[in-house]
């Protein structure tokens, strides 16, 4: 429809401009410049290019002017490209994660096509169904998967790794296990990638056993020529569910503790499913609540030190003793010499 004077980038931008004009009757030049991430001068040049190509779009001057598309002039751009379909199929990802996978541009274009289609339907039905002009869920619900106070720490190129996984071959990786000083090399059979609470993980079989590899500790990866040898009948989803359930299982080592009442909500956020708040007689210790915390092992009680004087371990005796040992060690190391 229009000449691609500056290649694919300009072509995509002109299409985006046209789609935006279909979603609203009038846009100001600054609004379009902000949405398209270009200068106002570029917006005006693009409008002129569309007009020259026969698209009924024009700039209206004056205080209440803007860029307008004549009513009834619509581009049939509702069909989505393969990359746009992939971006929408991963709708649970937020903007930062789409960027890491190289899908941010495709997702933005898909959203513009959907918005243009929605505007067309809304315009044709608004007189008969006034509620059709109500905001959609996409206007009312925002997905942000990043953890609170979490900085991006992964140096792995997520998009490059995802591209390698498409080939369905084995991977040679250099990975630093938690607490290890150096990375070791191993061969794995990958199922795919999972984004959980703002962190990326590679899900793979290592020596026939399902493993999670955090990408922020994945030093390097290389595709091998032999095909992947994952376990029969297993998929990314099934393996992930098993790994997740195993990780989030509260555990059988039960700790009983007092927690200050105004810190119970904080404890719920930190401890999650490990915590159970017991209904107790508040008169027995005003301002405190009795709780139980399930851990897989005794040494996990280290986590409770972060609560400071807001928590007191009651039982079992070995848990109380271990917290006392850890607290004494902290006191010794932080005492004035």
Secondary structure, 3 states (H helix, E strand, C coil): CCCCCCCHHHHHHHHHHHHHHHHCCEECHHHHHHHHCCCHHHHHHHHHHHHHCCCCEEEECCCCCEEEECCCCCCCCCCCCHHHHHHHHCCCCCHHHHHHCCCHHHHHHHHHHHHHHHHHHHHHHCCCCHHHHCCCHHHHCCCCCCCCCCCCCCCCCHHHHHHHHHCCEEEEEEECCCCCCCCEEEEEEEEEEEEECCEEEEEEEECCEEEEEEHHHEEEEEEEEEECCCCCCCCHHHHHHHHHHHHHCCCCEEEEEEEEHHHHHHHHHHHHHHEEECCCCHHHCCCEEEEEEEECCHHHHHHHHHHHHHEEEEECHHHHHHHHHHHHHHHHHHCCC
